[in-house]
């Protein structure tokens, strides 16, 4: 675009001064990713003729070891459309500008790029299409915490199940001790070991997140044993449930999944956050048990798109045809 300059930064100390309210596109998250093995940050920054930052977004390159050839999967994930301070340019135009530059870098380095959790379904639709992305229909869920208490949004049956579990000695607390962190990490990785799409970062990522004001790790316990866990981040007065895991089969009668999610929501409500967003409620199948489970807590479904672009052209064309609208 005329009058704009776009630069991709690999080091957080080289970043210019810019708005830092959105944690997913912030200097703070970039610093965490820099310290995490098997992840590399790419901050795309667009400035006007005066040098003022008019938009920026963070893409994270992830390296995932595999048991089968090619033994290493490299992909890039972008959470949200980025940050657009007030300017004379539209979000669609700035999104196109930033993704054009990002794809010049990622096309030769990654198998695919995934863009998710856009604030509006049709944001950047034409621009992403022109850049070779194809959309997959997805469902997102969020709970409103500002108008009604969480207790007012669930059924009496679910409330009774939660109260019974608490009475039996199940409780959730913020991770603050090393032994709790070790149990958190062990449960999270064991729970997701057979979920090939689920990327779990190195422990360094979660340790850094735990030390930030923008993040909290939770463990749900019964007689001192960790039976559930979750990781939450906070941005723009909203809470985002990023990761969770439970020992549902072993402690079925205690409903660790219900208690973990409920106590995480309650913590966000008690701290005054406006909404709880669930960043990944599973693949977009018509019947999705985890999505149906999350909806039991009184959340709202919203139709959205998740965008993909594969570097192998014939694969990208085939998948675009399969997911054609």
SETINU-118065 format. One line per 10 residues: their letters; for each residue x, y, z of C-alpha. Coordinates in steps of 0.5 Angstrom, whole numbers, plus 500, padded with zeros to 3 digits. Example, Ala and Ser with C-alpha at 12.3 -4.5 7.8 and 13.67 -1.06 7.14 Angstrom:
! residues 2
AS) 525,491,516 ~ 527,498,514 .
END
This chain:
! residues 325
XXXXXXXXXX) 500,500,500 ~ 502,507,498 ~ 506,511,504 ~ 506,504,509 ~ 512,500,511 ~ 512,493,513 ~ 517,490,517 ~ 518,483,520 ~ 522,483,527 ~ 525,476,530 .
XXXXXXXXXX) 527,479,536 ~ 523,483,541 ~ 528,488,543 ~ 528,491,536 ~ 521,492,536 ~ 519,499,536 ~ 514,503,541 ~ 507,500,540 ~ 500,499,543 ~ 501,493,548 .
XXXXXXXXXX) 494,491,550 ~ 492,485,546 ~ 497,480,549 ~ 496,475,543 ~ 500,480,539 ~ 504,483,544 ~ 512,484,546 ~ 510,480,552 ~ 508,474,549 ~ 514,475,543 .
XXXXXXXXXX) 519,475,549 ~ 515,468,552 ~ 516,465,545 ~ 523,467,544 ~ 525,463,550 ~ 521,457,548 ~ 524,451,545 ~ 521,449,538 ~ 518,456,537 ~ 520,462,533 .
XXXXXXXXXX) 516,469,533 ~ 515,473,527 ~ 512,480,529 ~ 509,484,523 ~ 509,491,524 ~ 506,496,519 ~ 508,504,520 ~ 506,510,516 ~ 510,515,513 ~ 511,519,520 .
XXXXXXXXXX) 514,512,523 ~ 507,511,527 ~ 505,504,528 ~ 498,503,525 ~ 498,495,525 ~ 502,489,528 ~ 501,482,529 ~ 504,476,531 ~ 505,469,528 ~ 509,464,531 .
XXXXXXXXXX) 512,458,528 ~ 512,451,531 ~ 516,445,530 ~ 513,439,532 ~ 517,432,532 ~ 513,426,529 ~ 514,419,529 ~ 513,418,522 ~ 516,421,516 ~ 518,427,515 .
XXXXXXXXXX) 519,427,523 ~ 518,434,523 ~ 512,438,522 ~ 513,446,522 ~ 507,450,521 ~ 505,457,523 ~ 499,460,528 ~ 496,467,528 ~ 491,468,534 ~ 487,473,532 .
XXXXXXXXXX) 487,479,526 ~ 492,483,530 ~ 492,490,533 ~ 490,496,529 ~ 490,503,533 ~ 486,508,530 ~ 488,510,523 ~ 486,512,516 ~ 487,505,514 ~ 481,500,514 .
XXXXXXXXXX) 483,493,518 ~ 482,489,511 ~ 487,493,508 ~ 492,493,513 ~ 491,485,514 ~ 492,484,507 ~ 499,488,508 ~ 501,484,514 ~ 499,477,511 ~ 502,479,504 .
XXXXXXXXXX) 509,480,508 ~ 508,474,513 ~ 507,469,507 ~ 513,471,503 ~ 517,468,509 ~ 513,463,511 ~ 511,460,504 ~ 518,457,504 ~ 519,455,511 ~ 513,452,514 .
XXXXXXXXXX) 508,446,511 ~ 502,451,513 ~ 499,457,516 ~ 493,457,520 ~ 489,463,522 ~ 484,463,528 ~ 480,467,533 ~ 478,473,528 ~ 474,478,532 ~ 469,478,526 .
XXXXXXXXXX) 467,472,521 ~ 468,476,514 ~ 474,480,517 ~ 479,480,511 ~ 475,475,507 ~ 477,477,500 ~ 484,479,502 ~ 486,472,505 ~ 482,469,499 ~ 487,473,494 .
XXXXXXXXXX) 493,470,498 ~ 491,463,497 ~ 488,461,504 ~ 481,457,504 ~ 476,458,510 ~ 474,452,514 ~ 467,453,518 ~ 468,453,525 ~ 465,454,532 ~ 467,459,537 .
XXXXXXXXXX) 464,459,544 ~ 464,465,549 ~ 461,466,556 ~ 459,473,558 ~ 461,474,565 ~ 458,482,566 ~ 451,481,566 ~ 449,475,570 ~ 453,471,575 ~ 455,464,572 .
XXXXXXXXXX) 451,460,577 ~ 445,464,573 ~ 447,461,566 ~ 447,453,568 ~ 442,448,570 ~ 440,446,577 ~ 443,439,575 ~ 450,441,573 ~ 450,446,579 ~ 448,440,584 .
XXXXXXXXXX) 454,436,581 ~ 459,442,582 ~ 457,443,589 ~ 457,435,591 ~ 464,435,588 ~ 466,441,592 ~ 463,437,598 ~ 467,431,597 ~ 473,435,597 ~ 475,437,590 .
XXXXXXXXXX) 478,444,589 ~ 482,448,584 ~ 487,453,586 ~ 493,457,582 ~ 499,453,581 ~ 504,456,585 ~ 509,451,587 ~ 514,446,583 ~ 510,440,585 ~ 504,443,582 .
XXXXXXXXXX) 507,445,576 ~ 510,438,575 ~ 503,435,576 ~ 500,440,571 ~ 505,439,566 ~ 504,431,566 ~ 497,431,566 ~ 496,436,560 ~ 501,432,556 ~ 498,425,558 .
XXXXXXXXXX) 491,428,556 ~ 493,430,549 ~ 498,425,547 ~ 493,422,542 ~ 491,428,539 ~ 495,429,533 ~ 493,437,532 ~ 493,439,539 ~ 500,442,540 ~ 503,443,547 .
XXXXXXXXXX) 509,448,548 ~ 515,446,552 ~ 514,447,560 ~ 518,454,559 ~ 512,457,555 ~ 508,455,561 ~ 513,457,567 ~ 514,464,563 ~ 506,464,563 ~ 505,463,570 .
XXXXXXXXXX) 510,469,572 ~ 506,474,568 ~ 500,478,570 ~ 497,476,564 ~ 497,468,565 ~ 495,463,570 ~ 495,456,571 ~ 490,452,575 ~ 490,445,578 ~ 484,441,581 .
XXXXXXXXXX) 485,437,586 ~ 482,431,590 ~ 486,429,597 ~ 492,432,594 ~ 492,429,587 ~ 491,433,581 ~ 485,431,577 ~ 484,436,572 ~ 488,443,570 ~ 487,449,566 .
XXXXXXXXXX) 491,455,563 ~ 488,461,562 ~ 491,468,559 ~ 488,475,560 ~ 487,480,555 ~ 483,487,554 ~ 479,485,560 ~ 477,478,557 ~ 479,471,560 ~ 481,466,555 .
XXXXXXXXXX) 482,458,556 ~ 488,456,552 ~ 489,449,555 ~ 485,444,559 ~ 486,437,561 ~ 482,432,566 ~ 483,425,569 ~ 475,423,567 ~ 476,416,567 ~ 479,415,573 .
XXXXXXXXXX) 475,420,577 ~ 469,419,574 ~ 465,420,580 ~ 468,427,582 ~ 467,430,575 ~ 474,433,574 ~ 472,436,568 ~ 466,440,570 ~ 470,442,576 ~ 476,445,573 .
XXXXXXXXXX) 472,449,567 ~ 467,451,572 ~ 472,454,577 ~ 476,457,572 ~ 470,461,570 ~ 469,463,577 ~ 476,465,578 ~ 475,470,572 ~ 468,472,574 ~ 471,474,581 .
XXXXXXXXXX) 476,478,578 ~ 472,482,574 ~ 473,480,567 ~ 468,481,562 ~ 468,474,558 ~ 471,468,558 ~ 473,465,551 ~ 475,458,549 ~ 480,458,544 ~ 479,451,541 .
XXXXXXXXXX) 473,447,542 ~ 475,442,538 ~ 474,440,530 ~ 468,442,526 ~ 464,436,526 ~ 457,437,527 ~ 457,433,533 ~ 463,435,538 ~ 463,432,545 ~ 467,437,548 .
XXXXXXXXXX) 464,443,544 ~ 457,440,547 ~ 460,439,554 ~ 463,447,554 ~ 456,449,552 ~ 453,446,558 ~ 456,452,562 ~ 452,457,559 ~ 456,460,553 ~ 454,462,546 .
XXXXXXXXXX) 456,459,540 ~ 458,463,534 ~ 460,461,527 ~ 466,463,524 ~ 472,461,520 ~ 479,458,521 ~ 483,460,515 ~ 489,455,512 ~ 494,455,507 ~ 499,450,505 .
XXXXXXXXXX) 505,451,502 ~ 505,445,497 ~ 500,448,492 ~ 496,442,490 ~ 495,440,497 ~ 492,447,498 ~ 488,447,492 ~ 485,440,494 ~ 483,442,501 ~ 480,448,498 .
XXXXX) 476,444,494 ~ 474,439,499 ~ 472,445,504 ~ 469,449,498 ~ 463,453,500 .
END
